[in-house]
């Protein structure tokens, strides 16, 4: 590239000399002028190519530096205590068992508590609006009239709002036990292993660790803020849908059958949502533990390979890295020579 640039620059210089010579004809001077004009884009193209090539070259230098960083990380990984890592894998395996057990029990307890809570509320409303006492005899009404309809609707909405808060509290309490198990994972031990890797891998692992940690905190401390069904805006809005549907069933009033059906739909929605939330949170918790175990297993696999490498292998790798860097430096010198002209 530099040789071509020198050729084009020489053509320009010779043309400039010819143009400065008073004894040369107008025709040859015109040819020299045309040639100078046509050579200039060639010179600019070489310089632009050199600039682009220099950008690609910097990427190559980074690749070599990364290779050297990986090479330097091998002794750190090889020296790490495998006993401590196996201890962490054992603790994580126990954590996995406990999380599965807590999840199964927590899901069952949450459903039972929410069902009882809503059954009590629905029965209270039914007795209040559809049963009446006359001379110590209890009678059941099949329908309430137009004037009572709005009041029942208002009370039902209030009870549903209260129930939503109750569900949130129950879910938080049941999921908290699983959250505590996840918090018991020794992040410092994972961080120690991460620090043994090259800088690129360290950055990648820490980014994943931060992402997983943030998701766990948000989804376990605010279980009903992040619903499995992305089309649902909020939990309360989901529960209000059958309440509003009940209001528009009939303009004249509300039947007992429609009321009980609406209460069943509300209960079904809560059951389905609790099961879905637990399923998703359990999946997240189990995958988190599995990823941690997989990280340690991959670490041990690398450690075993690195411990088997001979000094000759290490030396050959270092020589390769230095040779590549030297070759790139020579190319860089050529490029700098082109750009300096």
C-alpha positions as CSV (number, residue, x, y, z in Angstrom):
1,X,0.0,0.0,0.0
2,X,2.8,2.4,0.9
3,X,4.7,1.6,-2.3
4,X,1.6,2.4,-4.4
5,X,1.2,5.7,-2.6
6,X,4.8,6.6,-3.3
7,X,4.2,5.8,-7.0
8,X,1.2,8.0,-7.2
9,X,2.9,10.8,-5.3
10,X,5.9,10.5,-7.7
11,X,3.6,10.9,-10.6
12,X,2.2,14.1,-9.1
13,X,5.6,15.5,-8.4
14,X,6.8,14.8,-12.0
15,X,3.7,16.5,-13.3
16,X,4.3,19.5,-11.1
17,X,7.8,19.8,-12.4
18,X,6.7,19.6,-16.0
19,X,4.1,22.3,-15.4
20,X,6.7,24.5,-14.0
21,X,8.9,24.1,-17.0
22,X,8.4,27.0,-19.5
23,X,9.9,25.1,-22.4
24,X,7.2,22.4,-22.4
25,X,4.3,22.5,-24.8
26,X,0.7,23.4,-23.9
27,X,-0.5,20.0,-25.0
28,X,1.9,18.1,-22.6
29,X,1.1,20.5,-19.8
30,X,-2.6,19.8,-20.3
31,X,-1.9,16.0,-20.1
32,X,0.1,16.5,-16.9
33,X,-2.7,18.5,-15.4
34,X,-5.3,15.9,-16.3
35,X,-3.0,13.2,-14.9
36,X,-2.5,15.1,-11.6
37,X,-6.3,15.5,-11.2
38,X,-6.9,11.8,-11.9
39,X,-4.1,10.6,-9.6
40,X,-5.4,12.6,-6.6
41,X,-8.5,10.4,-6.1
42,X,-6.1,7.4,-6.1
43,X,-4.1,8.9,-3.3
44,X,-7.2,9.7,-1.3
45,X,-8.6,6.2,-1.8
46,X,-5.3,4.7,-0.5
47,X,-5.4,7.0,2.6
48,X,-9.1,6.2,3.2
49,X,-8.5,2.5,2.9
50,X,-5.6,2.9,5.3
51,X,-7.9,4.6,7.8
52,X,-10.5,1.8,7.5
53,X,-7.8,-0.8,7.7
54,X,-6.5,0.8,10.9
55,X,-9.9,0.5,12.5
56,X,-10.0,-3.2,11.6
57,X,-6.5,-3.6,12.9
58,X,-7.4,-2.2,16.3
59,X,-10.0,-5.0,16.6
60,X,-7.3,-7.5,15.8
61,X,-5.1,-6.0,18.6
62,X,-8.0,-6.4,21.0
63,X,-8.4,-10.1,20.0
64,X,-4.8,-10.7,20.7
65,X,-5.0,-8.9,24.1
66,X,-8.1,-11.0,24.9
67,X,-6.1,-14.1,24.1
68,X,-3.4,-13.0,26.4
69,X,-5.9,-12.2,29.1
70,X,-7.3,-15.7,28.8
71,X,-3.8,-17.1,28.9
72,X,-3.1,-15.2,32.1
73,X,-6.4,-16.4,33.7
74,X,-5.5,-20.1,33.3
75,X,-3.1,-20.3,36.4
76,X,-5.7,-18.5,38.5
77,X,-8.4,-21.0,37.6
78,X,-6.0,-23.9,38.0
79,X,-5.0,-22.8,41.6
80,X,-8.6,-22.4,42.9
81,X,-9.6,-24.9,45.5
82,X,-11.8,-27.6,44.0
83,X,-12.9,-28.8,47.5
84,X,-14.6,-25.5,48.2
85,X,-16.3,-25.5,44.8
86,X,-17.6,-29.0,45.4
87,X,-18.9,-27.9,48.8
88,X,-20.8,-25.1,47.1
89,X,-22.3,-27.5,44.6
90,X,-23.4,-29.7,47.5
91,X,-25.1,-26.7,49.2
92,X,-26.8,-25.7,46.0
93,X,-28.1,-29.2,45.5
94,X,-29.6,-29.1,49.0
95,X,-31.0,-25.6,48.2
96,X,-32.7,-27.0,45.1
97,X,-34.4,-29.8,47.1
98,X,-35.6,-27.3,49.7
99,X,-36.9,-24.9,47.1
100,X,-38.9,-27.6,45.3
101,X,-40.4,-28.7,48.6
102,X,-41.2,-25.2,49.8
103,X,-42.7,-24.3,46.4
104,X,-45.0,-27.3,46.4
105,X,-46.2,-26.7,50.0
106,X,-46.4,-22.9,49.5
107,X,-48.5,-23.2,46.4
108,X,-50.9,-25.5,48.2
109,X,-51.1,-23.3,51.3
110,X,-51.7,-20.2,49.3
111,X,-54.5,-21.7,47.3
112,X,-56.2,-23.1,50.5
113,X,-55.9,-19.7,52.4
114,X,-57.2,-17.7,49.4
115,X,-60.1,-20.0,48.8
116,X,-61.2,-19.9,52.4
117,X,-60.8,-16.1,52.6
118,X,-62.9,-15.6,49.4
119,X,-65.5,-18.3,50.4
120,X,-66.1,-16.4,53.7
121,X,-66.4,-13.1,51.9
122,X,-68.8,-14.5,49.2
123,X,-70.9,-16.2,51.9
124,X,-71.2,-13.0,53.9
125,X,-72.4,-11.1,50.9
126,X,-74.9,-13.8,49.9
127,X,-76.4,-13.9,53.4
128,X,-76.5,-10.1,53.5
129,X,-78.3,-9.6,50.2
130,X,-80.1,-12.8,49.4
131,X,-81.3,-14.0,52.8
132,X,-83.8,-12.2,55.0
133,X,-85.3,-12.9,58.3
134,X,-89.0,-12.6,58.9
135,X,-90.4,-13.6,62.2
136,X,-87.3,-15.7,63.0
137,X,-87.6,-17.6,59.8
138,X,-84.9,-17.3,57.1
139,X,-86.0,-16.9,53.5
140,X,-83.9,-17.0,50.4
141,X,-84.5,-14.5,47.6
142,X,-83.7,-15.6,44.0
143,X,-83.2,-12.0,42.9
144,X,-82.6,-8.6,44.4
145,X,-84.3,-5.6,42.8
146,X,-83.1,-2.6,40.8
147,X,-82.7,-0.3,43.7
148,X,-80.5,-2.7,45.7
149,X,-78.4,-3.7,42.6
150,X,-76.0,-0.8,42.8
151,X,-75.4,-1.2,46.5
152,X,-74.5,-4.9,46.1
153,X,-72.3,-4.1,43.2
154,X,-70.5,-1.5,45.2
155,X,-70.0,-3.8,48.2
156,X,-68.8,-6.6,45.9
157,X,-66.2,-4.4,44.3
158,X,-65.0,-3.3,47.7
159,X,-64.7,-7.0,48.9
160,X,-62.8,-7.9,45.7
161,X,-60.4,-5.0,46.3
162,X,-59.9,-6.2,49.8
163,X,-59.4,-9.8,48.6
164,X,-56.8,-8.7,46.1
165,X,-54.8,-7.1,49.0
166,X,-55.3,-10.3,51.0
167,X,-54.0,-12.4,48.1
168,X,-50.9,-10.2,47.7
169,X,-50.1,-10.6,51.4
170,X,-50.6,-14.4,51.3
171,X,-48.5,-14.7,48.2
172,X,-45.7,-12.6,49.6
173,X,-45.6,-14.7,52.8
174,X,-45.5,-18.0,51.0
175,X,-42.9,-16.9,48.4
176,X,-40.7,-15.3,51.1
177,X,-39.6,-18.7,52.2
178,X,-38.3,-19.6,48.7
179,X,-36.8,-16.1,48.5
180,X,-34.8,-16.7,51.7
181,X,-33.5,-19.9,50.2
182,X,-32.3,-18.1,47.1
183,X,-30.7,-15.4,49.4
184,X,-28.7,-18.2,51.1
185,X,-26.7,-18.8,47.9
186,X,-23.1,-17.6,48.7
187,X,-22.6,-14.9,46.1
188,X,-19.1,-14.1,47.4
189,X,-18.0,-17.6,46.5
190,X,-19.3,-17.2,43.0
191,X,-17.7,-13.8,42.8
192,X,-14.3,-15.3,43.8
193,X,-14.5,-17.8,40.9
194,X,-15.6,-15.1,38.5
195,X,-12.5,-13.0,39.4
196,X,-10.3,-15.9,38.2
197,X,-11.5,-15.5,34.6
198,X,-10.4,-13.1,31.9
199,X,-11.9,-9.6,32.0
200,X,-14.4,-10.2,29.2
201,X,-15.8,-13.3,30.9
202,X,-15.8,-11.5,34.3
203,X,-18.0,-8.7,32.7
204,X,-20.3,-11.2,31.1
205,X,-20.8,-13.3,34.3
206,X,-21.3,-10.2,36.5
207,X,-23.9,-8.9,34.0
208,X,-25.8,-12.2,34.2
209,X,-25.5,-12.3,37.9
210,X,-26.9,-8.8,38.3
211,X,-29.7,-9.5,35.9
212,X,-30.8,-12.7,37.6
213,X,-30.5,-11.1,41.0
214,X,-32.7,-8.1,40.0
215,X,-35.3,-10.4,38.5
216,X,-35.5,-12.5,41.6
217,X,-35.8,-9.5,44.0
218,X,-38.6,-7.9,41.9
219,X,-40.6,-11.1,41.2
220,X,-40.4,-12.5,44.8
221,X,-40.9,-9.2,46.7
222,X,-43.7,-8.0,44.4
223,X,-45.3,-11.2,43.2
224,X,-48.5,-9.7,41.7
225,X,-46.8,-6.8,40.0
226,X,-45.2,-9.1,37.3
227,X,-48.0,-11.4,36.2
228,X,-47.3,-14.4,33.9
229,X,-49.9,-13.2,31.4
230,X,-48.4,-10.0,29.9
231,X,-51.8,-9.0,28.5
232,X,-53.2,-8.5,32.0
233,X,-52.5,-5.0,33.4
234,X,-53.0,-5.6,37.1
235,X,-54.3,-8.3,39.4
236,X,-57.1,-6.0,40.7
237,X,-58.3,-5.3,37.1
238,X,-58.4,-9.0,36.4
239,X,-60.7,-9.6,39.4
240,X,-62.9,-6.7,38.6
241,X,-63.9,-8.0,35.2
242,X,-66.5,-10.5,36.4
243,X,-67.8,-7.9,38.9
244,X,-68.5,-5.5,36.1
245,X,-70.0,-8.3,34.0
246,X,-72.4,-9.1,36.8
247,X,-73.6,-5.5,36.8
248,X,-74.6,-5.6,33.2
249,X,-76.2,-9.1,33.2
250,X,-79.6,-7.5,33.8
251,X,-80.9,-4.0,34.0
252,X,-83.6,-4.9,36.5
253,X,-81.6,-6.6,39.2
254,X,-79.1,-9.4,40.1
255,X,-80.1,-13.0,40.5
256,X,-78.6,-15.3,43.1
257,X,-77.5,-17.7,40.4
258,X,-75.6,-14.9,38.5
259,X,-74.1,-13.7,41.8
260,X,-72.8,-17.2,42.8
261,X,-71.5,-17.7,39.3
262,X,-69.6,-14.5,39.4
263,X,-68.1,-15.4,42.8
264,X,-67.0,-18.8,41.3
265,X,-65.4,-17.0,38.4
266,X,-63.5,-14.7,40.8
267,X,-62.4,-17.7,42.8
268,X,-61.3,-19.5,39.7
269,X,-59.3,-16.5,38.5
270,X,-57.5,-16.3,41.8
271,X,-56.7,-20.1,41.7
272,X,-55.4,-19.9,38.2
273,X,-53.3,-16.8,38.9
274,X,-51.8,-18.3,42.1
275,X,-50.9,-21.5,40.3
276,X,-49.4,-19.6,37.4
277,X,-47.4,-17.2,39.6
278,X,-46.0,-20.1,41.6
279,X,-45.1,-22.1,38.5
280,X,-43.2,-19.1,37.0
281,X,-41.5,-18.1,40.3
282,X,-40.5,-21.8,40.9
283,X,-39.1,-22.0,37.4
284,X,-37.0,-18.9,38.0
285,X,-35.8,-20.2,41.3
286,X,-34.9,-23.6,40.1
287,X,-33.2,-22.3,37.0
288,X,-31.2,-19.9,39.1
289,X,-29.8,-22.7,41.2
290,X,-29.2,-24.9,38.2
291,X,-27.3,-22.0,36.5
292,X,-25.1,-21.6,39.6
293,X,-24.4,-25.4,39.7
294,X,-23.6,-25.3,35.9
295,X,-21.3,-22.4,36.4
296,X,-19.3,-24.3,39.0
297,X,-19.3,-27.5,36.9
298,X,-17.9,-25.5,33.9
299,X,-15.3,-23.9,36.2
300,X,-14.2,-27.4,37.4
301,X,-14.1,-28.7,33.8
302,X,-11.8,-25.8,32.8
303,X,-9.7,-26.2,35.9
304,X,-9.1,-29.9,35.1
305,X,-8.0,-29.0,31.5
306,X,-5.8,-26.2,32.6
307,X,-4.1,-28.3,35.3
308,X,-3.2,-30.9,32.6
309,X,-1.4,-28.3,30.4
310,X,2.4,-28.6,30.3
311,X,4.9,-25.8,30.6
312,X,5.7,-26.4,26.9
313,X,2.1,-25.8,26.0
314,X,2.0,-22.6,28.0
315,X,5.2,-21.4,26.3
316,X,3.9,-22.3,22.8
317,X,0.7,-20.4,23.5
318,X,2.6,-17.3,24.7
319,X,4.9,-17.4,21.7
320,X,1.9,-17.6,19.4
321,X,0.3,-14.5,21.1
322,X,3.6,-12.5,20.8
323,X,4.1,-13.5,17.2
324,X,0.6,-12.4,16.2
325,X,1.1,-9.1,18.1
326,X,4.4,-8.5,16.3
327,X,2.9,-9.2,12.9
328,X,0.0,-6.7,13.6
329,X,2.6,-4.1,14.7
330,X,4.4,-4.4,11.4
331,X,1.1,-3.9,9.5
332,X,0.4,-0.9,11.8
333,X,3.7,0.7,10.9
334,X,2.9,0.5,7.2
335,X,-0.5,2.0,7.8
336,X,1.0,4.8,9.9
337,X,3.5,5.5,7.1
338,X,0.7,5.9,4.6
339,X,-1.3,8.2,6.9
340,X,1.7,10.4,7.7
341,X,2.3,11.3,4.0
